[in-house]
Amino acid sequence: MGNFPMIILLVVMIGMFFMMNRGQKKEQQKRQNLLDSMKPGDSVVTIGGLHGVVSEMNSAEKTVTLDCEGIFLVFDRASIRTVKPATPVNPAPVEEAEVVEPEMIDPEPTEKED
């Protein structure tokens, strides 16, 4: 009976450790999926706050080349904080304008004074 509080404390600590570790693994997997889904044309933000567009990716070196308004910079994949997928540019549907033909206006006769 003397070791019962110690056993309960140990079970609680193991449970807390398990729950913390599980949450961390979920976050890690989510981040890995985010980086794996990245492709050229996606908008990204680096951990330093730099905004750019993915120009190319090198899987062997695990680097990403970003186009930051015409300046190309190379970063490690791990330095990407957020990824916003590129949205396809679809032109807005153009409504056909109604063609209005000008009306012929008859000039008003002028009165001649004699």
FENTADA-V734515 format. One record per backbone hydrogen bond with DSSP energy under -1.0 kcal/mol. NH is the residue of the N-H (numbers start at 1). CO is the residue of the C=O. Records with the same first field share a line. If there is no record, write none. Layout:
NH=CO / CO
//
This chain:
7=3
8=4
9=5
10=6
11=7
12=8
13=9
14=10
15=11
16=12
17=13
18=14
19=15
20=16
21=17
22=18
23=19
24=20
25=21
26=22
27=23
28=24
29=25
30=26
31=27
32=28
33=29
34=30
35=31
36=32
37=33
41=54
42=39
43=84
44=52
45=82
46=50
47=79
49=46
52=44
53=67
54=42
55=65
56=65
58=63
63=58
64=75
65=56
66=73
67=53
68=71
71=68
73=66
75=64
77=62
79=76
80=77
81=45
82=45
84=43
90=88
//
